[in-house]
Amino acid sequence: LAGRPLAGVRVLLTAGPTREPLDPVRYLGNRSSGRMGYALATALSDLGAQVTLISGPTALPMPPVAESIQVETALDMHGAVMARAADCDLFVATAAVADYRPADPADSKIKKDATGLTLHLVRNPDILAEVAALTPAPFTVGFAAETDRVEDYARGKLAAKRLDMIAANLVGGATGGFERDDNALMVFWPNGRRDLPMMDKRQLARELAALIAERYRERHAA
Ligand code: PMT
């Protein structure tokens, strides 16, 4: 297993943003570039894993993974993940999934009027929480993107969604997070933590992948 601690392990990984259509020409989106998720897909493949990458729209070339599926909306991503989740050993949710979608996207372009526009949004399914609640559940790794109180919110998500691990990052600031080449992560699991300082996302992904492999092997040795 040296060098390939995830040989034969089936990984399902989400990456990138989702787009929630308002009408045929507009959508609600977010700033995820896909860089963190694509780098992690590559790093997990390099450790021997058989990776299926489910990605929202990005400008990046597909990394060399076993299988890749492109989706647009949170509902598409939910469908693609749930169709495969029972057949994976490890699930990693790097995608920035929209929590809400327009309730009733218009069939033709919305026209402007003099006053304004009120959008009615409805909740999207929480893909990560649904996968973590499966029986049996795969080893489940979530992310937490926060603009403040990173540790509190991340520990809250780890416990509430009963995850095996969560990688938290500060977003919306001058460094790290969305759209950049560098990032830093605080990684928590039920009995431990590791801080990975600011570095290139490809290197950060290799360190996180090694940590995931360590925790995964420990679980499966037990
Ligand atoms: O793509 P980059 O530009 O490289 O940026 C990387 C990143 C900042 C997007 C990434 O590091 C990151 O933090 N990804 C998670 C973004 C996010 O949506 O975090 P959240 O705290 O809102 O969600 C918590 C977790 O639940 C995430 O694992 C998310 O994938 C998952 N989720 C959220 C909502 C939802 N409806 N379904 C989900 O599965």
Boltz pocket constraint, residues with backbone or C-beta under 6 A from the ligand:
constraints:
  - pocket:
      binder: B
      contacts: [[A, 14], [A, 16], [A, 31], [A, 32], [A, 33], [A, 34], [A, 35], [A, 36], [A, 37], [A, 74], [A, 93], [A, 94], [A, 95], [A, 96], [A, 97], [A, 98], [A, 99], [A, 124], [A, 125], [A, 126], [A, 127], [A, 128], [A, 129], [A, 141], [A, 142], [A, 143], [A, 144], [A, 145], [A, 146], [A, 157], [A, 167], [A, 169], [A, 171], [A, 177], [A, 178], [A, 179], [A, 180]]
      max_distance: 6.0
